[in-house]
Amino acid sequence: MTAAGDTGQGNWQLLRPIWMTRGFVHGMRGPCVQATLRTGEIPEPLRHAITQVFCGTIADGSEGALPPPLAVPDNLAEPEKSVAWFLGLMGWITLAADLPVAGEPRRVAGTARVAHFVFPVVEGGLGPAAALLNIMLEMIAGTRRDDHAGREQILSHFRNLARAKNATSNGPRFMRAAHERGIAVLELPGQTIQFGLGSRSRLIEGGFTDKTSTIGTRTARSKAWTSQMLQRLRIPVAPHRAVTTIEAAISAAEALGYPVVVKPNDRDGGTGVRADLRNETELRIAFDLAKTFADILLVEKHFEGNDYRLLVHEGKLMQLIMRIPAGVTGDGVSTVEELVRRLNADPRRSSAAHYVLMTIELDNEALELLARAGLSPGSVLLKGQFFKLRRTANIARGGMPRRVMAHPDNVVLAHRAAKALGLDLAGVDIICPDIGRSWLEVGAIVSEVNAGPELGGELPSDYADLLDRIVEGKGDIPTAVAVGAHACEVGRMLAAGASALSLRPGLHDENGLTVAGETVDPRAMSCFAAGRALASNREVDAIVLALVTPHLIETGLPVPCCDMLVLTGELSAGPDTRDEAASLELLRLLCGVARHIVVANDASPDGQQVRERLTRLGIRHEAADESAIIEKFTAVCRAVFPEQADATP
């Protein structure tokens, strides 16, 4: 990284190169970019110019609406006003990239003129975020000009930052919910996200969990197989025929009787689906469209009713929405075209993927429906008249979700459909006149069963509620960190205490990495690498890190917090054990994430020095001998795993 020079522009200067932290530091619940700066006043015209460059460049190259730049409070004095602007602009970049981060950029230490900043980001976005931060500092220092090439660099780094977030629609929303719930989040290779630690962790990829059946997913992928499976279990479905040619489709429609539905056999989100087809002409148009998405198509008997999505998880209804087809409501004055333009102005709508609502186009389907009703884009609808511009109600096709209540019989029907395919989490689509009345009375069909369902973003609480069910006890397992001269000895005793409760401890000491006494890797490794390995090992019930390396200052901790920090003498933060500044930084890092801090109760000068240092820093701690330390950790283990602890002889 190129450090910003001191040109007198507010005296802003990097005191060390920007660095990127994959682990947890300063109370952050995810990766972050860090910078230590000499700060000062940045003239308001310069702040305004830099804001315009970043916000304007990013807005011009982005899809959908972006949040407005954050305002700086007028009541702040310099240099606080410049610091607030600096943090606000970096925070705006994170918001514009829609990153699922925990917290906002903040100053965590320093004085009026020297400050340490942390900027939360996702792991894949560390590089782009650091590059954008560096460009900003160069512009503050006056060493970078505002030109076309520079703006192209800003836009390129921003796009890389935005692409760094989990690409599934559910992933970022689950991550935000986990941050709010205090559940540990670890990004794994691919699009899989780990929630929680060790044996209490769960894996989610999009709408799939680690319990989702592969057979059920494969069956749900085929609409024909799904319908046949449901029919076998006497679950109501629409009569259908699978076809590959237009002649077969026409024959199927005539046999089933118009109106019919044509849909690709293996596409989700309403892709290529046309419903309520009333004649051969409409059927041919629908067939040609669907054939562009799949070789095998389904012709179904059309069932008139409202479209409902029931999200079920292991026997519990988690979400129920009625999906209203994309359309417009007349005001007696505006044309259909004007109403569509007004509807698309809603900031919740976008043509970009994963928005809460999608924009609506007056495409061929909309024009066909208008023509069927004797209307055109220039027609004026009566006040209060709703006209649908889509044959299906999928949210991905511009539909609008509405929360409703279901009759218990209909909820049971959804559970039966999910169980028929062996899915733990499923989106069951039911078409019926009124979901509030029993399907046994008014009739209904199960039109689809979706594995890996999209939850939708209109209510973030849905993601939190589902995580509460999937991740037991917030995914916490007992965690201890021992440092100092006798750390490995104490670590082995803590692991033995967990083993005595029939738990499987993961331990990192001078012998490498072990789980439940079995060697996993005897090679030397960093504390961060060891901790990440244990945190992702689903056979680990407790984590004990007894070989803390100085690299933690750069990497951060492998877990967001630890239940016990045990200090067994003076900390060493480098080859020179007398490096006071580095030792102090490491101590602050560890103490900042520890729920309980215990100092080994020995009479050595090192132990006394540690206690005195903690007292000077105002850090609460207690002294304990080895037996008391072990008892304290086993008490934590019993609290987390009461069933196993109670069963221990």
N, C-alpha and C positions, 0 to 999 in steps of 0.2 A: 504493500500500500504506500502511496505517496503521502507523506505528512503535510498538513497545511502549515504554511509558514506564518511567521508573525510579521504582518505588514502594517500593523497599527490599526487595522479594521477591527476594533473591539478587542485586539490582543488575543484572539482565539487561536489556539495552537495545540496540536496533539503532543502530549508529553511522552507517549509511547505509541507504537503502531496499533491501529485498530485490531482487535482480535475477536475470534468467533468461539463461542462456548456451546458445545453440544449437550452438556449436562445441565445441572440445576445449581444456580447461584443466586445469592441476594434475594431469596424468597420467590424467585421466578419459578413457574411451574412448567417451564419448557426452555428450549434453546434460546440464546440471545447473542446479540453483538454488543461488545463492550468498548468503551473509549474513555480514556483519562485526558482531560483537556484543561488548559488554562483558559479561563473565560473572561468576559468583559462586556462592554456595551457594543451592540451592533446597531448602527444608525437605522432608523425606521425606514428610510427610502431603500436601503439595501435589503432589509428584511422583506419589504414589499416586492422588490424586484425578484428576489430568489423564490418567493412564494409563487409569483406569477409564472416563473420559468417551470418549476416542478409541477404545479397544479395544472397549468395550461397544457404543458406537453403531455402529461399523463391523461388528462381529460380528452384531448384531441385523438389520442390513440387507443381509447378504451371503448368497450361496448357497454351500453346501459348507463344509468345515472350514477354519479359519484357524489359522496357527501361533500358539503362545503368545507373549505379550510377552517380549522379551529381558530376561534378568536382569542386574542391575548387580553387578559384582564387589564383595564386601564389603571387600576389602583396599584400596580406593581412598580417598584423603582428599579433602576438599572443596578446590577446586571440581571436581576431576576426576570425582568420583562424579556430580555434577549434569551435567557435560558428557557422560559416558558414557550416562547416562539419556536425555538429549536426543537424542543420535545414535541410540541404540537404538530410541527410539520412532519417529523418522522412518524408520529402517530397517525397522521392523515394518510401517509403513504401505506401504512399497514392496513388501515381501513379500506382504502381504495383497492388494495390487492385482495381484500376479503379474506385475510388470513385468520385462521382460528387460533389466536394467541391468547394467553392468559395475562391480563393486565395491560398496562400502557408503558411507553418509554418513561423512565424516571431517573432522577439523580439519587444515588444511593449513598454517597459519601463525599467528603471534600469540604472546602472552605468557600468563602465568597468569591475567590479568584481561581481556585483549582477545584475541579469537580470530576467525579466518576459517574458515568452514565451507562445504563443498560437499556437495550432495545429488544423487546421480545419478538421472536420470529419463529417460523417452522424450520425444521432441520435442513430441508432442501433449499431454503431461501437464505441461508446464512451468507453465502457469497454475494448474491445480488444486493442484499440489504447493506452489507459492509461497503460495497461499491457505491451505492447511492449516498450513504453517509459520508463517504470520502469526497464525492463530488460536491456535496453541500458544504463541507468544510473548506474545500478549495475555493468555492464561490464566496464564502464569508471572508476568506483571507485575501481574495483578490487575485489569486493565481490561476483562475480559470475564467475564460471569457464565455459569454452567452452567444453561441453561434449554432448553426444548423447541425454540425457534427456533434457538438456537446448535447444538444437536445435528443439527437438520435441515440446517443449513449444512454441518456436517462431513460428513454422509452424502452430500449432494449433490456436494460437491467430491471426495470419495473415489470416488464412482461415475463422475464425469467422468475421474478419474485412471485408474481401471481400464479404462474404455472407450478410453483413449488408446493402449493397446497394439495392435499389429497384430491385426486381427480374424480372420485365418486361423489354423487350429490349428497349422500348421507354422511360421509366421512367427516368433513369440516364441522357439521352440526353436532355430531356425536362428540367431537373433540371439545367444542365450546361447552357442551353440557357437562362433560367430564371435568373441565376446569372449574365450572361453577360448583360442582359436587365435591371437589377436592379429590378426585380420582386420578391417579397417576396415568399419564399418557406417554406411550413410547411408539414412535413411528418405525415400522418394520419394512423390510424390502418389499417392493411392489406397492400395492394399495392397502395392505393389511395394517390395522392399528391395534396395538395392545393396550388394554385398559386394566389397570391394577398390576400387581407384582407377583412373581413366582406362582405358587400353586393356586392363588386366588385371582390370577389374571384371566381375562377372556379376550378372544380375538374377534374382531369384526372387520369385514371388508364390504363396504357399501351397505347393503341390507342383509348380508349373509353373516351368520355367526359360526363359531367353531363347532356348533352342534347341528348345523343345517345339513340335512341329508343330501348326499350327492345324487342318489337315485331319485329322491323327490324333486331336486332341482332339475335334473334331466327330464323327468316326466313333465314338470310344469313348463319347461321350455317348449314343448309341443302341445299346442292347443287341442289337437285331435286326441293325443294320448290322455291329456287331462280330462277331457270330456268323457272319454271311454271309461277311465278309472272312476270318475264320479258317478257315472251312470250305473256301473257295476255295483256300487254301494247304495244305489237308489236315491242319490242326491239329484234334485231336479236340474236338468241342463236343457239347452235348446237342441232340437234335432239338427243334425248337420251331415254334410258329406264332404270328404276330401277330394279335391279335383286338381288337375294339372293343365287342362285345356278349356278354352272358352265353350266348346261344345258340351263338355261334361258339366261346366258351371250352369249353362242354360238348362240342361236336363235336370240338374239337381234343384234349381230354383223352381222349375215347373212341378217337380215331384213334391217338394216341400210346400210350395205355394207362396206367392208374393204376399207381403214384403219379405225380403231376405237381407242378410248381412254377408259381406265378403271381407275376409281378413287373411293376412299371411299366417301361416301355421306357426312361425317361430319368431315373431317380432313383438316387442313390448311397447308401452307408451302410446298405444293407438296408432302406431305407424302403419300406414296403408289400409286402415280399416274404413269401410263405408257401410253405414247402417241404413235401414228403412229404404231399401231399394225397391221400387214399385213396378218396374217394367224391365224389358230386355235391354233397352237403350241405356238406362242407368246401370244395369248389371255389367254391360260391356265396358263402360267407362271405369267402373270400380274394379273390374277384373284386370284391365290394363295397368291401372295404378298399382294394385297389390302385387301383380306379377313382377314388377320392378324390384320388389323386396324379397321375394321367396319363390321357389319353384312349386311348392305345394301350398294350395290355398284351401280355405274352408268356406263353404257356403252354408250358412245357418238360417234357420227360421227366425225372423225378427220377432222379438218379444217386447211389447210396448210397456214402458215404465220408466221410473227414475233410476239413475245410475249411482250406486253406493259402493264405497270402498271401506271394508272392515279390516283393520290391522289387528291380527291376533298373535299372541305369543304364549305358547305352552298352556293353552286353556283359558287365557284371559284376554278380553277385548281391550286393546290399548288405544285405539283411535277409530272413529267413525265419521266419515264425511259423505255428504251428498255432492256429487260432481255435476255442476250445471254446465251444459254445453256453452262454448264460447258464443257470445252474441251481444246484441246491443238493445237498450231500452229507449224507446222513442220519447221525445219531449214535445212533439207536435210542431216543431220548428226546424230542427236540424235534419240534414240528409243522413242516410246510412253511412256514407263515406265520412262525413263530419263526426258522427258518433263513434266510429271506429278510431279515427284519429285522436279523439278526446280520450277514449278508453286506453289507448296505447301510451298516453302521456303519464299514466299512473307509474310512479317510480318503482313499484314492485314488479312491473312488467318489463321484459326484455327478450330479445331474440337469442341472447347468450344462454348457454346451458346453466342449469341449476338455479335459476331465479325462481322465486315463489310463484310468479305467474308469467305466462308467456304472451308475447304480443300476438295480435290477430291480423291476418292479411285477408284482403278481399281477393282470394285466389279462385281457382276454378270451382272448388267445392262450394264456397260461399256464393259465387255467382249462379251456380246451378240451383241452390236452395232459394235464392232470391227470384230467379226466373220461374221456378215451380210455383211460387206464390204471386207471380205477376208483378214483381218488384225489380228494381235496379239499384245500383249504388247511389243514384241521385234521388231515390224515393224518400219521402218524409213519413216516418212512422207516427202513429197516433201517440198521444201522451200516455205513458205507462205501458205501451205495447212492447213486449219482449219478442225479439226475433232471433232465433239461433242460426249461427253461421257455420256450424259444424254438425255433422251427423252423429258424432260421438262426443262424450263428455270428458275425455282424458285431459288432465291438467297440462300435460306436455303439448296438447293441441290448443291451448288457450282457455281451457275450462276453468271455472271458478269453484273453489271448495266452500262448503257450508257445513258447519257442525250440526248434527242432528242426534236424536235419541232413537234407539232400536228396541223393538219388542224382543223379549228374551228368546222366543222361538227362532228369531232370525240370527241372533248371536250364536245359538247352538248350531244352526245350519252352517255358519261360517267356520266354527270349530271343527265340525264334522268334515268339511271340505279340506281344511288344513291337515287334519289327521289322516285323511284318505291318501294324501301324498307323502305323509311322514315328515312334514315341515314343522320346525319349531317356531319359526317366524314367517308369517305369510300375509300377503295382501289379498283378501278374498273379495272379488267383485260380484255383487248381487244386483240384479235388476228386478225391481218390483214396483207396484204402484205407490206403496207407502211403507217405508221401513219401520214405522211406528206401529204397524199392525202385523199380526202373525202371517207368515207366508202360507200357512195352512189355510188361512181364510181368504187372502187376496191373491195368492199365487206368486211365484218368483222363480227365477233361474239363477244358478251360479254361472256367470259368464266366463270367469277366469279365476285361476289361483296363481298368484305371483310369488315365486321365490325371490329372495333378495329385494323386497319391496322398497319403493321410494316412500319415505314418511311425509315428505312435503315440509316446507319451511315456515308455514303460517303460524305454528305454535311451537316454539323451541322447547317448551316443557315436555312435549311428547318424547323427545330424545332423552331428556333427563329421567323421565318416568321409566322408560325402557331400560336405560342403563342401571337404574336401581334394582330392576328385576334380574338383569343378566349378571351384574358384577356384585358378588356377595361382599358385604362389609366394606364397601368402597375399594375393594381390591387390596386392602392393606395386609401386610404380613410383618412380623416383628423384625426390626432392623437395628443392628448395633455397629458402631464404628469405634475401634480401639486404636489409640495412637500413643507414641512414646516408646521408651526403652523396653518395656515389657508388654508391648501391644500383642505380639503373636501368642505369648503365653496366656494372656487374659482372653484373647479371642478364642483359643482352643477350649478354654474352660466355659466360655459362654456357649459355644457350639455344643459342648457336652451337656450343659444344662438343658438346652433345647431337645437334645436326643433323649434325655431321661424322661421327657414328656411324650415320647414316641413321635416327635416331629422330625422332619428331615432338614437339618441346617445346611446351608451353603456357606463355606468358609474360604476366605482368601488370606493366606499367610505366606511365610517364606517357603513353604512346600508347594505352592501353587494353588490350584483350585480344587476343592473337594465338595461333594454333595453327599450327605448322610455317611461320611467317612470314606466314600469311594472317590478315588482320584479321577477328576475330569480332565485336568490339564496340569502337568507338573512344571511347565515352563514358566519363566518369569514373565509377568505382565503388569500393566499399570492397574492401579486401583479402579480407575474408571472402566477399563475393559473387563476386569473381573466382576465388578458390580453389575454391569450391563448383562453379562453372561448369566449371572445368578438371577437377576430380575426377570429375565426372559425364560428361565428354566422352570417349567410348570411342575417340576418335582421338588422344588425348593419351598419349604414352609417358613424358613427364617433366614435372614441374611446377616452374616458377620464379616465385616471387613477389618482385618487386623494388620494390613500392610499398606498403610496410607502413604502414597508417594507425593512428591511436590508437584507433580503434573496436575493435581486436582485444582490448583489455582488457575490453570489454563483451561482444563476440560470441564470443570464443574463436577458436582457429585453425580454418581450414576442413578441415584434415587432422589425424589423431591425432598425427603426428610428422613431423619432417623429417630428411633425411639430413645436410644441411649448413645451418648458420646462419652467414652471412658478415656480419661487422660492418665497415662501411666508414667508421666515424666515429661521433660522438655520436648517440644515439638522440633522436628528437623524438617526444614523446607528446602533443603538443597545440600550440595556437597559440603558447604561450610555451615556446620550446625550453629554457628554464632550469627548467622544472617538474621538479625533481629526483625527487619522489616518484612522479610518473606515469612518468617515464623508467625509474626503477628497477623499477616494477611490470611494465612492458612487457618489460624485459630479463629479468626472472625468468620471465615467461610463455614467452618464446621459448627461453631456455636450457633450460627444464624439459622441452622436447619435442624438443630437437635431439640427434642422435646424435654429431655432430661440430661443434665451434664454432671458427670460424676468424676471426681478426682481420686485416684487410688490413694488410700490413706497410708502413706509411708513417710518415714522421717528423713528421706534423702533431700539434699539441697534442691535437686531438680523438681521434686514434688512440691516443695514449699514455694519455689519460684513460680510454678504454674498457678498455684492457688492465689499468690499475691497478684499475679498479672490479671487473673479473672476478676479479682476484687477491684483492681484499679479501673478495669474496663466496665465495671458495673454489670458483669454477667453473673446471673444466679447459678450457683452450683452447690454440690454437697460432697463431702468426703465419705468414703466407705472402704472397708477392707474387702478382700477378694470374695469371701463368702457372701457378704452383703451385696456386692456387685452382681454375683451370679443369681442371687435370690431376686434382685430387682428385675433382671432380664427374664427370668422364668415367670415372674408375675405378669410381665407384658405378654409372654407367650400364652399363659393361661387365659388372659383376657381376650386374646384374639381367637384362640382355639379352645373354648371352654369344653366342648364335647370330648376332644381327645385328652385334654388335661384331666377331666373327671374320670375317664376310663383308665388312666394310668395307675397301675398297681402301686 
